[in-house]
């Protein structure tokens, strides 16, 4: 059963724009491969980090809304953990209202 999720991730701000877009595309493709449906991806903007991550003081924040089966989130987390240029990510389940 597909449930709605919200994912925030931070991309390294020192990467060029094409590489940043490639990371976003890779995440969207992974969601599609695992049988999920992508609602929208939006750029939140460049923000200063609360503490340095991988010697970076700022990052590009992205927000993705999607629906997927809870069992397939393990694959999404695995892909995000091995993606170069991705500093942090967090996936939360939204209410089923």
PAPAFI-632283 format. One record per residue: residue number from 1; residue in three letters; x, y, z of N, C-alpha, C, O in turn. Coordinates in nm, 3 decimals. Example, Ala and Ser with C-alpha at 12.3 -4.5 7.8 and 13.67 -1.06 7.14 Angstrom:
REM residues 2
<seq = 1, type = ALA, nxx = 1.319, nyy = -0.569, nzz = 0.780, caxx = 1.230, cayy = -0.450, cazz = 0.780, cxx = 1.320, cyy = -0.330, czz = 0.780, oxx = 1.424, oyy = -0.332, ozz = 0.846>
<seq = 2, type = SER, nxx = 1.285, nyy = -0.225, nzz = 0.708, caxx = 1.367, cayy = -0.106, cazz = 0.714, cxx = 1.290, cyy = 0.003, czz = 0.787, oxx = 1.341, oyy = 0.114, ozz = 0.804>
//
This chain:
REM residues 97
<seq = 1, type = UNK, nxx = 0.084, nyy = -0.118, nzz = 0.000, caxx = 0.000, cayy = 0.000, cazz = 0.000, cxx = 0.089, cyy = 0.125, czz = 0.000, oxx = 0.176, oyy = 0.141, ozz = 0.086>
<seq = 2, type = UNK, nxx = 0.065, nyy = 0.211, nzz = -0.096, caxx = 0.145, cayy = 0.334, cazz = -0.106, cxx = 0.096, cyy = 0.437, czz = -0.005, oxx = -0.024, oyy = 0.459, ozz = 0.011>
<seq = 3, type = UNK, nxx = 0.191, nyy = 0.498, nzz = 0.061, caxx = 0.163, cayy = 0.602, cazz = 0.159, cxx = 0.236, cyy = 0.729, czz = 0.117, oxx = 0.338, oyy = 0.723, ozz = 0.049>
<seq = 4, type = UNK, nxx = 0.183, nyy = 0.846, nzz = 0.158, caxx = 0.251, cayy = 0.972, cazz = 0.122, cxx = 0.373, cyy = 0.998, czz = 0.210, oxx = 0.369, oyy = 0.977, ozz = 0.331>
<seq = 5, type = UNK, nxx = 0.481, nyy = 1.042, nzz = 0.147, caxx = 0.605, cayy = 1.075, cazz = 0.217, cxx = 0.654, cyy = 1.211, czz = 0.173, oxx = 0.618, oyy = 1.263, ozz = 0.067>
<seq = 6, type = UNK, nxx = 0.737, nyy = 1.268, nzz = 0.258, caxx = 0.802, cayy = 1.396, cazz = 0.231, cxx = 0.950, cyy = 1.376, czz = 0.260, oxx = 0.987, oyy = 1.321, ozz = 0.364>
<seq = 7, type = UNK, nxx = 1.034, nyy = 1.419, nzz = 0.168, caxx = 1.177, cayy = 1.400, cazz = 0.186, cxx = 1.249, cyy = 1.533, czz = 0.165, oxx = 1.230, oyy = 1.602, ozz = 0.065>
<seq = 8, type = UNK, nxx = 1.333, nyy = 1.567, nzz = 0.262, caxx = 1.418, cayy = 1.686, cazz = 0.251, cxx = 1.560, cyy = 1.635, czz = 0.238, oxx = 1.603, oyy = 1.547, ozz = 0.312>
<seq = 9, type = UNK, nxx = 1.633, nyy = 1.690, nzz = 0.142, caxx = 1.773, cayy = 1.653, cazz = 0.129, cxx = 1.857, cyy = 1.776, czz = 0.096, oxx = 1.809, oyy = 1.875, ozz = 0.040>
<seq = 10, type = UNK, nxx = 1.984, nyy = 1.767, nzz = 0.134, caxx = 2.077, cayy = 1.879, cazz = 0.117, cxx = 2.185, cyy = 1.836, czz = 0.019, oxx = 2.253, oyy = 1.736, ozz = 0.040>
<seq = 11, type = UNK, nxx = 2.200, nyy = 1.915, nzz = -0.088, caxx = 2.301, cayy = 1.889, cazz = -0.191, cxx = 2.418, cyy = 1.984, czz = -0.170, oxx = 2.399, oyy = 2.099, ozz = -0.130>
<seq = 12, type = UNK, nxx = 2.537, nyy = 1.935, nzz = -0.195, caxx = 2.659, cayy = 2.016, cazz = -0.184, cxx = 2.646, cyy = 2.138, czz = -0.273, oxx = 2.623, oyy = 2.125, ozz = -0.394>
<seq = 13, type = UNK, nxx = 2.662, nyy = 2.256, nzz = -0.216, caxx = 2.645, cayy = 2.380, cazz = -0.292, cxx = 2.764, cyy = 2.412, czz = -0.383, oxx = 2.754, oyy = 2.499, ozz = -0.469>
<seq = 14, type = UNK, nxx = 2.875, nyy = 2.344, nzz = -0.364, caxx = 2.992, cayy = 2.368, cazz = -0.449, cxx = 2.985, cyy = 2.295, czz = -0.583, oxx = 3.068, oyy = 2.320, ozz = -0.671>
<seq = 15, type = UNK, nxx = 2.888, nyy = 2.206, nzz = -0.599, caxx = 2.873, cayy = 2.134, cazz = -0.725, cxx = 2.811, cyy = 2.226, czz = -0.829, oxx = 2.737, oyy = 2.318, ozz = -0.796>
<seq = 16, type = UNK, nxx = 2.843, nyy = 2.200, nzz = -0.957, caxx = 2.782, cayy = 2.281, cazz = -1.062, cxx = 2.634, cyy = 2.245, czz = -1.076, oxx = 2.588, oyy = 2.143, ozz = -1.024>
<seq = 17, type = UNK, nxx = 2.561, nyy = 2.329, nzz = -1.147, caxx = 2.416, cayy = 2.314, cazz = -1.158, cxx = 2.377, cyy = 2.183, czz = -1.225, oxx = 2.277, oyy = 2.122, ozz = -1.187>
<seq = 18, type = UNK, nxx = 2.452, nyy = 2.140, nzz = -1.326, caxx = 2.421, cayy = 2.015, cazz = -1.396, cxx = 2.434, cyy = 1.895, czz = -1.304, oxx = 2.352, oyy = 1.803, ozz = -1.310>
<seq = 19, type = UNK, nxx = 2.534, nyy = 1.894, nzz = -1.218, caxx = 2.553, cayy = 1.784, cazz = -1.125, cxx = 2.443, cyy = 1.783, czz = -1.020, oxx = 2.396, oyy = 1.677, ozz = -0.981>
<seq = 20, type = UNK, nxx = 2.401, nyy = 1.900, nzz = -0.975, caxx = 2.291, cayy = 1.910, cazz = -0.879, cxx = 2.162, cyy = 1.855, czz = -0.941, oxx = 2.087, oyy = 1.783, ozz = -0.875>
<seq = 21, type = UNK, nxx = 2.137, nyy = 1.889, nzz = -1.067, caxx = 2.018, cayy = 1.838, cazz = -1.137, cxx = 2.027, cyy = 1.687, czz = -1.156, oxx = 1.925, oyy = 1.618, ozz = -1.149>
<seq = 22, type = UNK, nxx = 2.147, nyy = 1.636, nzz = -1.181, caxx = 2.166, cayy = 1.492, cazz = -1.198, cxx = 2.134, cyy = 1.417, czz = -1.069, oxx = 2.077, oyy = 1.308, ozz = -1.074>
<seq = 23, type = UNK, nxx = 2.172, nyy = 1.473, nzz = -0.955, caxx = 2.141, cayy = 1.411, cazz = -0.826, cxx = 1.989, cyy = 1.407, czz = -0.806, oxx = 1.935, oyy = 1.305, ozz = -0.764>
<seq = 24, type = UNK, nxx = 1.922, nyy = 1.517, nzz = -0.834, caxx = 1.776, cayy = 1.523, cazz = -0.821, cxx = 1.710, cyy = 1.422, czz = -0.914, oxx = 1.616, oyy = 1.354, ozz = -0.874>
<seq = 25, type = UNK, nxx = 1.760, nyy = 1.411, nzz = -1.036, caxx = 1.704, cayy = 1.316, cazz = -1.133, cxx = 1.726, cyy = 1.173, czz = -1.086, oxx = 1.637, oyy = 1.089, ozz = -1.101>
<seq = 26, type = UNK, nxx = 1.841, nyy = 1.143, nzz = -1.029, caxx = 1.870, cayy = 1.009, cazz = -0.979, cxx = 1.773, cyy = 0.971, czz = -0.869, oxx = 1.726, oyy = 0.857, ozz = -0.864>
<seq = 27, type = UNK, nxx = 1.742, nyy = 1.065, nzz = -0.780, caxx = 1.648, cayy = 1.038, cazz = -0.671, cxx = 1.508, cyy = 1.015, czz = -0.726, oxx = 1.438, oyy = 0.922, ozz = -0.684>
<seq = 28, type = UNK, nxx = 1.466, nyy = 1.098, nzz = -0.821, caxx = 1.334, cayy = 1.081, cazz = -0.882, cxx = 1.323, cyy = 0.949, czz = -0.956, oxx = 1.219, oyy = 0.883, ozz = -0.950>
<seq = 29, type = UNK, nxx = 1.429, nyy = 0.909, nzz = -1.027, caxx = 1.430, cayy = 0.781, cazz = -1.098, cxx = 1.422, cyy = 0.664, czz = -1.001, oxx = 1.355, oyy = 0.565, ozz = -1.029>
<seq = 30, type = UNK, nxx = 1.489, nyy = 0.674, nzz = -0.888, caxx = 1.485, cayy = 0.569, cazz = -0.787, cxx = 1.345, cyy = 0.553, czz = -0.730, oxx = 1.299, oyy = 0.441, ozz = -0.709>
<seq = 31, type = UNK, nxx = 1.277, nyy = 0.665, nzz = -0.705, caxx = 1.139, cayy = 0.659, cazz = -0.656, cxx = 1.049, cyy = 0.591, czz = -0.758, oxx = 0.965, oyy = 0.509, ozz = -0.722>
<seq = 32, type = UNK, nxx = 1.067, nyy = 0.624, nzz = -0.886, caxx = 0.987, cayy = 0.562, cazz = -0.992, cxx = 1.017, cyy = 0.413, czz = -1.005, oxx = 0.925, oyy = 0.333, ozz = -1.024>
<seq = 33, type = UNK, nxx = 1.145, nyy = 0.374, nzz = -0.995, caxx = 1.184, cayy = 0.232, cazz = -1.006, cxx = 1.125, cyy = 0.148, czz = -0.895, oxx = 1.092, oyy = 0.031, ozz = -0.917>
<seq = 34, type = UNK, nxx = 1.111, nyy = 0.204, nzz = -0.777, caxx = 1.059, cayy = 0.127, cazz = -0.665, cxx = 0.906, cyy = 0.126, czz = -0.662, oxx = 0.847, oyy = 0.077, ozz = -0.566>
<seq = 35, type = UNK, nxx = 0.843, nyy = 0.178, nzz = -0.766, caxx = 0.698, cayy = 0.173, cazz = -0.778, cxx = 0.626, cyy = 0.290, czz = -0.715, oxx = 0.504, oyy = 0.286, ozz = -0.699>
<seq = 36, type = UNK, nxx = 0.699, nyy = 0.393, nzz = -0.678, caxx = 0.638, cayy = 0.510, cazz = -0.617, cxx = 0.592, cyy = 0.610, czz = -0.721, oxx = 0.626, oyy = 0.600, ozz = -0.839>
<seq = 37, type = UNK, nxx = 0.513, nyy = 0.705, nzz = -0.677, caxx = 0.469, cayy = 0.812, cazz = -0.765, cxx = 0.519, cyy = 0.944, czz = -0.709, oxx = 0.502, oyy = 0.974, ozz = -0.591>
<seq = 38, type = UNK, nxx = 0.580, nyy = 1.022, nzz = -0.794, caxx = 0.637, cayy = 1.150, cazz = -0.755, cxx = 0.531, cyy = 1.258, czz = -0.768, oxx = 0.473, oyy = 1.275, ozz = -0.875>
<seq = 39, type = UNK, nxx = 0.505, nyy = 1.331, nzz = -0.661, caxx = 0.408, cayy = 1.440, cazz = -0.665, cxx = 0.475, cyy = 1.568, czz = -0.710, oxx = 0.431, oyy = 1.630, ozz = -0.807>
<seq = 40, type = UNK, nxx = 0.582, nyy = 1.609, nzz = -0.640, caxx = 0.654, cayy = 1.728, cazz = -0.682, cxx = 0.789, cyy = 1.735, czz = -0.612, oxx = 0.808, oyy = 1.679, ozz = -0.504>
<seq = 41, type = UNK, nxx = 0.881, nyy = 1.804, nzz = -0.676, caxx = 1.012, cayy = 1.834, cazz = -0.619, cxx = 1.030, cyy = 1.984, czz = -0.627, oxx = 1.011, oyy = 2.043, ozz = -0.733>
<seq = 42, type = UNK, nxx = 1.067, nyy = 2.045, nzz = -0.517, caxx = 1.084, cayy = 2.189, cazz = -0.518, cxx = 1.217, cyy = 2.229, czz = -0.454, oxx = 1.265, oyy = 2.166, ozz = -0.361>
<seq = 43, type = UNK, nxx = 1.272, nyy = 2.334, nzz = -0.508, caxx = 1.395, cayy = 2.391, cazz = -0.455, cxx = 1.359, cyy = 2.483, czz = -0.340, oxx = 1.287, oyy = 2.581, ozz = -0.359>
<seq = 44, type = UNK, nxx = 1.409, nyy = 2.452, nzz = -0.221, caxx = 1.384, cayy = 2.536, cazz = -0.104, cxx = 1.481, cyy = 2.653, czz = -0.105, oxx = 1.445, oyy = 2.765, ozz = -0.069>
<seq = 45, type = UNK, nxx = 1.604, nyy = 2.627, nzz = -0.146, caxx = 1.702, cayy = 2.733, cazz = -0.159, cxx = 1.834, cyy = 2.701, czz = -0.094, oxx = 1.852, oyy = 2.596, ozz = -0.031>
<seq = 46, type = UNK, nxx = 1.926, nyy = 2.793, nzz = -0.110, caxx = 2.060, cayy = 2.779, cazz = -0.050, cxx = 2.052, cyy = 2.836, czz = 0.091, oxx = 2.010, oyy = 2.950, ozz = 0.112>
<seq = 47, type = UNK, nxx = 2.094, nyy = 2.755, nzz = 0.188, caxx = 2.088, cayy = 2.798, cazz = 0.327, cxx = 2.217, cyy = 2.762, czz = 0.399, oxx = 2.287, oyy = 2.668, ozz = 0.362>
<seq = 48, type = UNK, nxx = 2.245, nyy = 2.838, nzz = 0.501, caxx = 2.362, cayy = 2.812, cazz = 0.585, cxx = 2.329, cyy = 2.694, czz = 0.677, oxx = 2.221, oyy = 2.689, ozz = 0.735>
<seq = 49, type = UNK, nxx = 2.423, nyy = 2.602, nzz = 0.691, caxx = 2.405, cayy = 2.486, cazz = 0.777, cxx = 2.430, cyy = 2.525, czz = 0.922, oxx = 2.508, oyy = 2.616, ozz = 0.950>
<seq = 50, type = UNK, nxx = 2.366, nyy = 2.457, nzz = 1.014, caxx = 2.384, cayy = 2.485, cazz = 1.156, cxx = 2.524, cyy = 2.448, czz = 1.202, oxx = 2.578, oyy = 2.509, ozz = 1.294>
<seq = 51, type = UNK, nxx = 2.582, nyy = 2.349, nzz = 1.138, caxx = 2.719, cayy = 2.306, cazz = 1.167, cxx = 2.779, cyy = 2.251, czz = 1.038, oxx = 2.705, oyy = 2.205, ozz = 0.951>
<seq = 52, type = UNK, nxx = 2.910, nyy = 2.254, nzz = 1.023, caxx = 2.971, cayy = 2.205, cazz = 0.900, cxx = 2.946, cyy = 2.056, czz = 0.878, oxx = 2.956, oyy = 1.976, ozz = 0.971>
<seq = 53, type = UNK, nxx = 2.913, nyy = 2.021, nzz = 0.755, caxx = 2.897, cayy = 1.882, cazz = 0.714, cxx = 2.993, cyy = 1.860, czz = 0.598, oxx = 2.983, oyy = 1.930, ozz = 0.497>
<seq = 54, type = UNK, nxx = 3.083, nyy = 1.766, nzz = 0.610, caxx = 3.184, cayy = 1.738, cazz = 0.507, cxx = 3.256, cyy = 1.867, czz = 0.465, oxx = 3.279, oyy = 1.890, ozz = 0.346>
<seq = 55, type = UNK, nxx = 3.291, nyy = 1.949, nzz = 0.562, caxx = 3.363, cayy = 2.075, cazz = 0.544, cxx = 3.283, cyy = 2.178, czz = 0.463, oxx = 3.341, oyy = 2.270, ozz = 0.404>
<seq = 56, type = UNK, nxx = 3.152, nyy = 2.164, nzz = 0.460, caxx = 3.064, cayy = 2.258, cazz = 0.391, cxx = 2.989, cyy = 2.340, czz = 0.495, oxx = 2.944, oyy = 2.287, ozz = 0.597>
<seq = 57, type = UNK, nxx = 2.974, nyy = 2.471, nzz = 0.470, caxx = 2.902, cayy = 2.559, cazz = 0.561, cxx = 2.763, cyy = 2.594, czz = 0.511, oxx = 2.681, oyy = 2.646, ozz = 0.587>
<seq = 58, type = UNK, nxx = 2.734, nyy = 2.566, nzz = 0.383, caxx = 2.601, cayy = 2.589, cazz = 0.329, cxx = 2.567, cyy = 2.479, czz = 0.230, oxx = 2.654, oyy = 2.405, ozz = 0.185>
<seq = 59, type = UNK, nxx = 2.438, nyy = 2.469, nzz = 0.198, caxx = 2.393, cayy = 2.365, cazz = 0.108, cxx = 2.265, cyy = 2.406, czz = 0.036, oxx = 2.199, oyy = 2.503, ozz = 0.073>
<seq = 60, type = UNK, nxx = 2.233, nyy = 2.331, nzz = -0.068, caxx = 2.111, cayy = 2.352, cazz = -0.146, cxx = 2.005, cyy = 2.257, czz = -0.090, oxx = 2.020, oyy = 2.135, ozz = -0.099>
<seq = 61, type = UNK, nxx = 1.899, nyy = 2.312, nzz = -0.033, caxx = 1.792, cayy = 2.232, cazz = 0.026, cxx = 1.687, cyy = 2.201, czz = -0.080, oxx = 1.642, oyy = 2.290, ozz = -0.152>
<seq = 62, type = UNK, nxx = 1.646, nyy = 2.075, nzz = -0.088, caxx = 1.544, cayy = 2.029, cazz = -0.183, cxx = 1.435, cyy = 1.956, czz = -0.104, oxx = 1.464, oyy = 1.888, ozz = -0.006>
<seq = 63, type = UNK, nxx = 1.310, nyy = 1.969, nzz = -0.148, caxx = 1.197, cayy = 1.901, cazz = -0.085, cxx = 1.125, cyy = 1.821, czz = -0.193, oxx = 1.091, oyy = 1.874, ozz = -0.299>
<seq = 64, type = UNK, nxx = 1.101, nyy = 1.692, nzz = -0.166, caxx = 1.032, cayy = 1.604, cazz = -0.260, cxx = 0.913, cyy = 1.543, czz = -0.189, oxx = 0.925, oyy = 1.492, ozz = -0.077>
<seq = 65, type = UNK, nxx = 0.798, nyy = 1.547, nzz = -0.254, caxx = 0.675, cayy = 1.484, cazz = -0.205, cxx = 0.648, cyy = 1.366, czz = -0.297, oxx = 0.644, oyy = 1.381, ozz = -0.419>
<seq = 66, type = UNK, nxx = 0.627, nyy = 1.247, nzz = -0.238, caxx = 0.601, cayy = 1.128, cazz = -0.319, cxx = 0.519, cyy = 1.028, czz = -0.240, oxx = 0.503, oyy = 1.041, ozz = -0.118>
<seq = 67, type = UNK, nxx = 0.468, nyy = 0.928, nzz = -0.310, caxx = 0.396, cayy = 0.817, cazz = -0.247, cxx = 0.469, cyy = 0.689, czz = -0.283, oxx = 0.512, oyy = 0.670, ozz = -0.397>
<seq = 68, type = UNK, nxx = 0.484, nyy = 0.601, nzz = -0.185, caxx = 0.555, cayy = 0.475, cazz = -0.208, cxx = 0.515, cyy = 0.374, czz = -0.102, oxx = 0.454, oyy = 0.408, ozz = 0.000>
<seq = 69, type = UNK, nxx = 0.552, nyy = 0.250, nzz = -0.128, caxx = 0.533, cayy = 0.142, cazz = -0.031, cxx = 0.643, cyy = 0.152, czz = 0.074, oxx = 0.758, oyy = 0.177, ozz = 0.041>
<seq = 70, type = UNK, nxx = 0.607, nyy = 0.131, nzz = 0.199, caxx = 0.705, cayy = 0.148, cazz = 0.307, cxx = 0.821, cyy = 0.049, czz = 0.296, oxx = 0.931, oyy = 0.080, ozz = 0.342>
<seq = 71, type = UNK, nxx = 0.800, nyy = -0.067, nzz = 0.237, caxx = 0.908, cayy = -0.165, cazz = 0.224, cxx = 1.013, cyy = -0.122, czz = 0.123, oxx = 1.127, oyy = -0.167, ozz = 0.131>
<seq = 72, type = UNK, nxx = 0.978, nyy = -0.036, nzz = 0.030, caxx = 1.073, cayy = 0.006, cazz = -0.073, cxx = 1.159, cyy = 0.124, czz = -0.028, oxx = 1.251, oyy = 0.163, ozz = -0.100>
<seq = 73, type = UNK, nxx = 1.132, nyy = 0.181, nzz = 0.089, caxx = 1.212, cayy = 0.294, cazz = 0.137, cxx = 1.355, cyy = 0.255, czz = 0.170, oxx = 1.444, oyy = 0.339, ozz = 0.169>
<seq = 74, type = UNK, nxx = 1.377, nyy = 0.128, nzz = 0.200, caxx = 1.512, cayy = 0.081, cazz = 0.230, cxx = 1.603, cyy = 0.101, czz = 0.109, oxx = 1.719, oyy = 0.142, ozz = 0.124>
<seq = 75, type = UNK, nxx = 1.552, nyy = 0.073, nzz = -0.011, caxx = 1.631, cayy = 0.092, cazz = -0.134, cxx = 1.658, cyy = 0.240, czz = -0.158, oxx = 1.769, oyy = 0.276, ozz = -0.197>
<seq = 76, type = UNK, nxx = 1.560, nyy = 0.325, nzz = -0.135, caxx = 1.579, cayy = 0.469, cazz = -0.152, cxx = 1.685, cyy = 0.521, czz = -0.055, oxx = 1.771, oyy = 0.600, ozz = -0.094>
<seq = 77, type = UNK, nxx = 1.680, nyy = 0.477, nzz = 0.068, caxx = 1.780, cayy = 0.518, cazz = 0.167, cxx = 1.919, cyy = 0.470, czz = 0.127, oxx = 2.017, oyy = 0.543, ozz = 0.143>
<seq = 78, type = UNK, nxx = 1.929, nyy = 0.348, nzz = 0.074, caxx = 2.058, cayy = 0.295, cazz = 0.031, cxx = 2.116, cyy = 0.380, czz = -0.082, oxx = 2.234, oyy = 0.414, ozz = -0.079>
<seq = 79, type = UNK, nxx = 2.035, nyy = 0.414, nzz = -0.180, caxx = 2.080, cayy = 0.495, cazz = -0.293, cxx = 2.123, cyy = 0.634, czz = -0.245, oxx = 2.224, oyy = 0.687, ozz = -0.291>
<seq = 80, type = UNK, nxx = 2.048, nyy = 0.691, nzz = -0.155, caxx = 2.081, cayy = 0.825, cazz = -0.107, cxx = 2.210, cyy = 0.824, czz = -0.025, oxx = 2.286, oyy = 0.920, ozz = -0.030>
<seq = 81, type = UNK, nxx = 2.235, nyy = 0.717, nzz = 0.049, caxx = 2.357, cayy = 0.708, cazz = 0.129, cxx = 2.483, cyy = 0.697, czz = 0.044, oxx = 2.590, oyy = 0.739, ozz = 0.087>
<seq = 82, type = UNK, nxx = 2.473, nyy = 0.642, nzz = -0.077, caxx = 2.592, cayy = 0.624, cazz = -0.160, cxx = 2.604, cyy = 0.730, czz = -0.270, oxx = 2.697, oyy = 0.725, ozz = -0.350>
<seq = 83, type = UNK, nxx = 2.512, nyy = 0.825, nzz = -0.274, caxx = 2.516, cayy = 0.929, cazz = -0.377, cxx = 2.618, cyy = 1.037, czz = -0.339, oxx = 2.607, oyy = 1.100, ozz = -0.234>
<seq = 84, type = UNK, nxx = 2.716, nyy = 1.056, nzz = -0.427, caxx = 2.818, cayy = 1.160, cazz = -0.406, cxx = 2.753, cyy = 1.297, czz = -0.419, oxx = 2.671, oyy = 1.319, ozz = -0.508>
<seq = 85, type = UNK, nxx = 2.788, nyy = 1.389, nzz = -0.331, caxx = 2.736, cayy = 1.525, cazz = -0.339, cxx = 2.611, cyy = 1.548, czz = -0.256, oxx = 2.563, oyy = 1.660, ozz = -0.247>
<seq = 86, type = UNK, nxx = 2.559, nyy = 1.442, nzz = -0.197, caxx = 2.442, cayy = 1.453, cazz = -0.112, cxx = 2.490, cyy = 1.457, czz = 0.033, oxx = 2.551, oyy = 1.361, ozz = 0.081>
<seq = 87, type = UNK, nxx = 2.463, nyy = 1.567, nzz = 0.103, caxx = 2.515, cayy = 1.584, cazz = 0.238, cxx = 2.429, cyy = 1.514, czz = 0.344, oxx = 2.482, oyy = 1.442, ozz = 0.428>
<seq = 88, type = UNK, nxx = 2.298, nyy = 1.535, nzz = 0.340, caxx = 2.206, cayy = 1.476, cazz = 0.438, cxx = 2.070, cyy = 1.455, czz = 0.371, oxx = 2.038, oyy = 1.518, ozz = 0.271>
<seq = 89, type = UNK, nxx = 1.991, nyy = 1.365, nzz = 0.429, caxx = 1.853, cayy = 1.346, cazz = 0.384, cxx = 1.766, cyy = 1.298, czz = 0.501, oxx = 1.816, oyy = 1.240, ozz = 0.597>
<seq = 90, type = UNK, nxx = 1.638, nyy = 1.324, nzz = 0.489, caxx = 1.542, cayy = 1.280, cazz = 0.589, cxx = 1.409, cyy = 1.252, czz = 0.519, oxx = 1.358, oyy = 1.336, ozz = 0.445>
<seq = 91, type = UNK, nxx = 1.355, nyy = 1.133, nzz = 0.542, caxx = 1.226, cayy = 1.094, cazz = 0.486, cxx = 1.128, cyy = 1.079, czz = 0.601, oxx = 1.155, oyy = 1.009, ozz = 0.698>
<seq = 92, type = UNK, nxx = 1.013, nyy = 1.145, nzz = 0.589, caxx = 0.909, cayy = 1.132, cazz = 0.691, cxx = 0.777, cyy = 1.096, czz = 0.623, oxx = 0.751, oyy = 1.135, ozz = 0.509>
<seq = 93, type = UNK, nxx = 0.694, nyy = 1.020, nzz = 0.695, caxx = 0.563, cayy = 0.985, cazz = 0.642, cxx = 0.463, cyy = 1.093, czz = 0.679, oxx = 0.455, oyy = 1.135, ozz = 0.795>
<seq = 94, type = UNK, nxx = 0.386, nyy = 1.138, nzz = 0.581, caxx = 0.284, cayy = 1.239, cazz = 0.606, cxx = 0.157, cyy = 1.172, czz = 0.654, oxx = 0.139, oyy = 1.052, ozz = 0.633>
<seq = 95, type = UNK, nxx = 0.069, nyy = 1.247, nzz = 0.718, caxx = -0.059, cayy = 1.193, cazz = 0.764, cxx = -0.143, cyy = 1.153, czz = 0.644, oxx = -0.132, oyy = 1.212, ozz = 0.536>
<seq = 96, type = UNK, nxx = -0.227, nyy = 1.054, nzz = 0.664, caxx = -0.313, cayy = 1.003, cazz = 0.555, cxx = -0.445, cyy = 1.079, czz = 0.543, oxx = -0.540, oyy = 1.024, ozz = 0.487>
<seq = 97, type = UNK, nxx = -0.454, nyy = 1.200, nzz = 0.592, caxx = -0.579, cayy = 1.276, cazz = 0.594, cxx = -0.646, cyy = 1.273, czz = 0.462, oxx = -0.753, oyy = 1.332, ozz = 0.445>
//
